[in-house]
Amino acid sequence: MNSKHVAVLMGGFSSERPVSLSSGNACADALEAFGHRVTRVDVGRDIASVLSALKPDVCFNALHGPYGEDGAIQGILEYLEIPYTHSGVLASALAMDKAQAKLVAAAAGIPVAEARVVDRFEIGNVHPMRPPYVVKPVREGSSFGVVIVKADQSHPPQVISSAEWKYGDRVMVERYIAGREFTCGVMGDTALGVTEIIPQGHAFYDYDSKYVKGGSRHVLPAEISPNIYQKIQRLALEAHRAIGCRGVSRSDFRFDDSRSEDGELIWLEVNTQPGMTPTSLVPEMAVHAGYTFGEFLNWLVEDASCSR
């Protein structure tokens, strides 16, 4: 193995800082055990000067949320000519904007739910769409700010237009898809296994069900018909390619099979910086595909480059 000096970028200053620290430290531990020289970097506003002095061979991007997966850090790394993992500037920025990513996916023939982007103050007391629907911040991750509006609600949730809201003024209103939650990772040009996510004690796969112990159950491989399983893999790979992702990504889906076996399969979004603890979804998929956690992370290090 070609040992490298790897700077693991973690922390940062988005809402997902705690998740990033967890991912980053898990990756740093595993990369050290695999034989790399690792420097853990808690990313601040001075990251360009820090990396200029550090001069790593590779930056392993374990950041989540704005500035870490929206093209910002990727642009700095391109400017410094330091090879880095995961997606490049354009794909990162595009995937982070849920509305724009949906337009690209739809143009590629990937099934998406009807949606519109509105200013949160325009919602007021009038439903922007016939309920049930979901309100999502356009540029957030980890389900921050996601609100499900049920069919019997007489008006939109007041929190969206209140001073408590801290997720930006542009929100996406999307038709609610009932049914089951599935996700599928892509590694290079290969779709990994399909996982069903079953929240435990939560209405949907929210922040707590993602990151609190016992918040959700992962079923891998998902117990669905082979044709739906393969369709999810195909659509995840198509989304990865259409948006221009590199390294690894993870696409999320909803599947409503209440009316027929074929049901309605809808692509929700692609995540270019999926969680990277050993029990996170994509590392679980990689282990299922035959990699150890260390081998999976080393693959990402070897895949790192500029001009991604």
Secondary structure, 3 states (H helix, E strand, C coil): CCCCEEEEEECCCCCCHHHHHHHHHHHHHHHHHHCCEEEEEECCCCHHHHHHHHCCCEEEECCCCCCCCCCHHHHHHHHHCCCECCCCHHHHHHHHCHHHHHHHHHHCCCCCCCEEEEEHHHHCCCCCCCCCEEEEECCCCCCCCCEEECCCCCCCCHHHHCCCCCCCCEEEEEECCCCEEEEEEEECCEEEEEEEEEECCCCCCCHHHHHCCCCEEEECCCCCCHHHHHHHHHHHHHHHHHHCCCCEEEEEEEEECCCCCCCEEEEEEEECCCCCCCCCHHHHHHHHCCCCHHHHHHHHHHHCECCC
